[in-house]
Amino acid sequence: MNIDHLSFDENGLIPAIVQDHKTKQVLTLAYMSKESLKKTSATGETWFYSRSRQELWHKGATSGHTQTVKEIRYDCDQDALVVLVTPKGPACHKGDISCFSEQLWSATDKQSDDHAVPGRFTIIEELERIIAEREVTLPEGAYTTYLFNEGVDKILKKVGEEAAEVIIAAKNRDKEELTWESADLLYHWLVLLQEQKLSLDAVLQRLADRHTGKKL
């Protein structure tokens, strides 16, 4: 890994935004030195530089919540990094999956004449994020935790059941029932994708490839 072209600050550091490789959720903002970048490259896991302790630190060395690096990108000014990782546990020391768990402002909170609303597929992205978080944290009492604990056979059974319910609802021309069963099917399908470690982006990309390759 050639890092000579990167622009480090006066303290020899460069900011690194750590992002979940699959869900694209921002996990944390940390700083890297040349040495920590080299250790990251050598070990395949994130190493940072602590400005408060003035030393290198290996993410997860104590907690076990390591981050396997999939890709490192730099910006057009070559003075900031994005580190795409597969996290093994929460990124935040408070136990949250992301250090950015507190909301300061949202367009959906804005009360104005423009009637700002979430995008059509915001809920899909949110479900994908939550399901990925549930697999890591396994909160007690959560239905998603139950599915992951039961394993792939249970998840497949639920996908099959919900698909059958969709067919029945459509055959009965029952739009209300079809709405409910379609939502259930989509949820369980997203759980299955997470269990299989297949990203929704990969499925959407295949759909896009088919669309550009031939008429649907």
N, C-alpha and C positions, 0 to 999 in steps of 0.2 A: 504494500500500500504506500504510494508516493504522496506525502503530505506537504512537500516543500512549497507547493503553490498556494496553500491555505494561508489566510491572513489571521494570525493570532494577535490578541491585544497586548498592551504594554506589560501585562503580567504573564504573558505566554499562554493565554487561555482562549478558547473559542466556545461560544454557547452551542449546546446540543439539545435539540428538541427530540425527545424519545417518543416514538409513536408505535402503536400496535400494528404489526405488519398485516394482520388480517382485517381487523375492524377499522383501522385508521384512527382509532381514538388516541388523542394525545395523552401520554402517561405522566410525563414530567419534563421539567427543564433543568438541565445540569450543565456543567462546564467540563471541557476536556483539555488536557495539555497534549503535547506531542508524545510524551511518554505513555499517557493513558490511552491515547489512540493506538499506539503500537501494541500495548497489552491487549486492547480490545481485539485488534486484528489477530494477534497470536493465539488468544484463548477462545475467540468466538463468542465471548460474553462481554457485557458492558463494564468498562472501567472509567471512572470519572476523577476529577480533581476537586477536593473539598476546599473551598476558599476559607471556611472558618477554621478547619483543622490544619490547613496548609499541607495536605498530604493526598496521595492517591487512595481511592477506595473502590473496591470491587462490589458492585451491586449484588446483594444477596449473599455475601460472604458469611454474614451472621444469621440472617433470617431464612436463608434458603430460597428467597424469591429472586432468583437470577433471571437475566434477560438474554436469550440467545439472539445474536445479531444476524439479521437476514440481509441487510443492505445499509450502506451509509451514503447519504447524498450531501452535496454542498450547494449553497445558493449562488446567484449570479455574481455577487461581490466577493465570494469565496471567504466570507467571514462568519458563517453560521452553518450548522450541520443539522440534518434530520437523520436520526438513527432509527431504522425500522427493525423491530424486535418481536420475538415470541416470548411473552412474559411467563414466568413460572411463579405465579402468585401476584399479590398486590404490589403496585409501584410505590405507593405512599407509606410513610412510616406510621400513619394513623390506621393502616389496614384497608384503606380504600384502593380500588383498582387503579385509580388515577389520582395524581396530586391536584388535578383541576376538577374537584367535585362540587365546589361551591359556585352558585350562579350569581353574577352581579347584575345582569340585564339580559332580557330576551325580547325579540321582536314580537312574540306572542303576548307579552305583557303590555305592549304599547297601546294605549287607548287613543286612537286618532281616527280621522276620516278615511285613512287609507285601508283600514280593516285588515291589517297584516295577519296572515294565517300561515301555518306551517306548510311546507311543500307536500305534494301528494304522497311521497314515499318516506316522509320523515319518520313515521311510526315503524316502518320496516327497518330503517337504519338504527332506530332506538332499540327495537327488539333484538337485532343482531348484536348490538353492544351489550345489552343486559344478559342475553343468553351466554355470551362469551364470558362475562363477569361471573355469572352463576356457576359455570363449570369450574372456575378457578376457586371461588370462595365457598361454594356449596352451603349457602345459608340454610339453617335448620328450618323446616316447615315450608320451604318454597317448593312448588310443584316441579319446577325445572330441575331443582336439586334431586328430587325423587326420580325423575327420568334418567338423569346422568348416573345416579347410583344403581338403578336397575339395569342399565346397559343398553346396547344397541338393539337387542331383540325386542325389548319393551318399546323402544322408540319406533322401531319398524312396525310393530303391531299397531301403535297409535296412528302412524301415518296411514296404514292400510285401512283402519277403521274409519278415520276421518275422510279418506278418499271415497269410501263406500257411502258414507253419509252425504257427501256432496252429490254423488250420483243419484241417490234416492231423492234428495231435496229437489234437484233439477227435474227429475222424472215426474215429481209431484207438482211441478210448477209453483213451488212455494218459495217466493223470493226472500221472505224473512228467515226461513230455515236455511236457505242456500247462503245467505249472508253470514249467519252464525257458523255454519259448517265450513264455509270457505275460510273464515278467519281462523278456525281451529286447525284446518289443514295447513295453512300458511305457517302458523306458529310451530307446529310439530315438524314441518319440513325444515324450518330454520334450525330447530334443535338437532335434527338429523345432520344437516350440513356441518354444524359445529362439532358434533361427535365424530364425523368423518374427516374433520380438518380440511373441508372444502369450502373456500370462500364464496360468498354470494357474488362477489365481483367476477370470479372465474365463470360462474354460470351466466351472468349477464354478458360477459365478453363473448362466450360461445354463441349466445343468442344474437349479439351484434354481428359476429362473423358470418353467421348464417344469413342474416338480413342483407349484408353487403355482398355476399357471395351469390345469392340467388333470390328470386322472388318467393316470398312466403305465401 
